[in-house]
């Protein structure tokens, strides 16, 4: 099983070769909220990845999870926005790190981490 999720960028044939492709974004209209159109927050991407893992962790798999958060313009969600008010890029990195930590935690909990 192969799975792919992304939180940003246009499709650009990224889905080639994947059994499941979960981009879930659309073109952002003028004035639109980028986290509901052109990008997904890392926490949403990781939640989708963990849901997929719950159903497919029984055999070999390839999973690619792309987080778009630490890219300009930097606008981390709370509490990272407040904690890193003077360094929003660092806030984006801290947020993405937290999201990746959740995914790694699930891999550990399911006994998949050591072979991943």
C-alpha positions in Angstrom: 0.0 0.0 0.0 1.2 3.5 -0.8 -0.3 6.6 0.5 0.4 10.3 -0.1 -0.9 13.3 1.6 0.1 16.9 1.0 -0.7 20.2 2.6 0.1 22.5 -0.3 1.3 23.1 -3.8 -0.6 22.3 -6.9 -1.2 18.7 -7.9 1.4 18.6 -10.6 1.0 14.9 -11.2 2.3 14.1 -7.6 -0.3 11.3 -7.5 1.5 9.2 -10.0 2.3 5.7 -8.6 0.3 6.1 -5.4 -2.7 3.8 -4.6 -4.2 6.6 -2.5 -3.7 10.3 -3.0 -5.1 12.6 -0.5 -4.3 16.2 -1.3 -7.7 17.7 -0.4 -7.0 21.3 -1.6 -8.3 23.5 -4.3 -7.4 26.7 -6.0 -7.5 29.6 -3.6 -9.9 32.4 -4.7 -8.8 36.0 -4.2 -9.1 36.8 -0.5 -9.6 33.1 0.4 -8.2 31.3 3.5 -5.2 29.4 2.3 -5.6 26.7 5.0 -9.0 25.8 3.5 -8.1 25.9 -0.1 -4.4 26.0 -1.3 -2.9 24.3 1.8 -3.7 22.1 4.8 -2.4 22.7 8.2 0.1 20.0 9.2 -2.1 18.8 12.0 -4.9 18.0 9.4 -2.4 16.3 7.1 -1.0 14.1 10.0 -4.6 13.3 11.2 -5.4 12.0 7.6 -2.1 10.0 7.6 -2.8 8.5 11.0 -6.4 7.5 9.9 -4.9 5.8 6.9 -2.3 4.0 9.0 -5.1 2.7 11.3 -6.5 0.8 8.3 -3.4 -0.2 6.5 -0.6 -0.9 9.0 -0.9 -4.7 8.6 1.6 -5.1 5.7 4.4 -3.3 3.9 3.5 0.3 3.0 5.0 3.5 1.7 3.7 6.7 3.1 4.8 10.1 2.2 3.5 13.0 4.3 4.3 16.5 3.2 3.8 19.5 5.5 3.7 22.9 3.9 3.4 24.9 7.1 7.0 26.2 7.4 6.9 28.2 4.2 6.3 31.9 3.6 4.1 33.6 4.6 4.7 32.5 8.2 1.5 32.3 10.2 1.7 29.5 12.8 -1.5 28.5 14.7 -1.9 29.1 18.4 -0.2 28.5 20.8 2.8 28.8 18.5 1.8 32.2 17.2 1.9 33.7 20.6 5.0 31.8 21.8 7.0 32.8 18.7 5.5 36.2 18.1 8.8 37.8 17.2 9.9 34.7 15.1 6.9 33.3 13.2 9.2 31.0 11.1 10.3 29.3 14.3 6.7 29.0 15.3 5.9 27.3 12.0 8.8 24.9 12.6 7.7 24.2 16.1 4.1 23.5 14.9 5.3 21.2 12.1 7.6 19.4 14.6 4.6 18.8 16.9 2.6 17.4 14.0 5.4 15.1 13.0 5.8 14.0 16.6 2.2 12.8 16.7 2.7 10.7 13.5 5.9 9.2 15.0 4.1 8.5 18.2 1.4 6.5 16.3 4.1 4.6 14.5 5.6 3.7 17.8 2.3 2.8 19.4 1.5 0.5 16.5 4.9 -1.2 16.6 5.9 0.3 13.2 8.5 2.8 14.1 11.6 0.6 14.2 11.0 -0.7 10.7 10.0 2.7 9.2 
